[in-house]
Amino acid sequence: MALAAVKGDATLAELSQRFDVHANPIAQWKEPLIASAANAFGGESKTAAPPIDVKTGHAKIGELTLENDFLEGALIKVGLLSTKRSQKGD
């Protein structure tokens, strides 16, 4: 019924009589059908990406920076990394 209403071949009154249903439900079914029709062809999904927690991201960056600095210092101490390479544009 809603699909017939979307096609527009008949008025709501004619569809109501043809399907023996009041015109109000046909109009109510038609609206969500039109609204969700774009999704049928790969339109925009209603599920959005989860929000990004900036504080957690910054904390992780800090943690990884500390680990890298620690490991770099340890590799220099055991002679597996030259001190020239460890100087990052200082």
C-alpha positions as CSV (number, residue, x, y, z in Angstrom):
1,M,0.0,0.0,0.0
2,A,2.7,2.4,0.9
3,L,4.6,1.6,-2.3
4,A,1.5,2.3,-4.3
5,A,1.2,5.6,-2.5
6,V,4.8,6.4,-3.3
7,K,4.3,5.6,-7.0
8,G,1.6,8.3,-7.1
9,D,-0.6,6.5,-9.6
10,A,-3.6,6.9,-7.4
11,T,-4.8,9.3,-4.7
12,L,-4.9,8.3,-1.0
13,A,-8.7,8.1,-1.3
14,E,-8.4,5.7,-4.2
15,L,-5.8,3.6,-2.5
16,S,-7.9,3.6,0.7
17,Q,-10.9,2.3,-1.2
18,R,-8.8,-0.2,-3.2
19,F,-7.1,-1.7,-0.1
20,D,-10.0,-1.2,2.2
21,V,-7.9,0.7,4.7
22,H,-8.3,4.3,5.9
23,A,-6.1,6.9,4.2
24,N,-4.3,7.9,7.5
25,P,-2.3,4.6,7.8
26,I,-1.4,4.7,4.2
27,A,0.0,8.2,4.6
28,Q,1.8,7.2,7.8
29,W,3.4,4.2,6.1
30,K,4.4,6.2,3.1
31,E,6.6,8.7,5.0
32,P,9.1,6.2,6.5
33,L,9.3,4.4,3.2
34,I,10.4,7.5,1.5
35,A,12.8,8.5,4.3
36,S,14.5,5.1,4.3
37,A,14.5,4.6,0.5
38,A,18.0,6.2,0.1
39,N,19.5,3.5,2.4
40,A,18.3,0.8,0.1
41,F,20.9,1.9,-2.5
42,G,23.9,2.3,-0.3
43,G,22.8,5.7,1.1
44,E,24.0,7.1,4.3
45,S,23.9,4.7,7.2
46,K,22.2,5.7,10.5
47,T,25.0,4.2,12.5
48,A,27.6,6.8,13.0
49,A,31.2,6.2,14.0
50,P,31.7,6.2,17.8
51,P,32.9,9.6,19.1
52,I,36.7,9.9,19.4
53,D,38.0,10.3,23.0
54,V,40.7,12.9,22.5
55,K,42.0,12.6,26.1
56,T,42.5,8.9,25.7
57,G,44.3,9.4,22.4
58,H,46.6,12.0,23.9
59,A,47.3,9.8,26.8
60,K,48.2,6.9,24.5
61,I,50.6,9.1,22.5
62,G,52.3,10.2,25.7
63,E,52.6,6.6,26.8
64,L,54.1,5.5,23.5
65,T,56.5,8.4,23.4
66,L,57.8,7.5,26.9
67,E,58.2,3.9,25.8
68,N,60.1,4.9,22.7
69,D,62.4,7.2,24.6
70,F,63.1,4.5,27.2
71,L,63.8,1.8,24.5
72,E,66.0,4.2,22.6
73,G,68.1,5.0,25.7
74,A,68.4,1.2,26.5
75,L,69.5,0.4,22.9
76,I,72.1,3.2,23.1
77,K,73.4,1.8,26.4
78,V,73.9,-1.7,25.0
79,G,75.5,-0.3,21.8
80,L,72.8,-1.4,19.4
81,L,71.9,2.2,18.4
82,S,74.3,5.0,17.6
83,T,74.0,8.3,19.4
84,K,74.0,10.1,16.1
85,R,70.7,8.5,15.1
86,S,69.2,9.2,18.5
87,Q,69.6,13.0,18.0
88,K,66.3,14.0,16.5
89,G,67.2,17.3,15.0
90,D,68.2,18.8,18.4
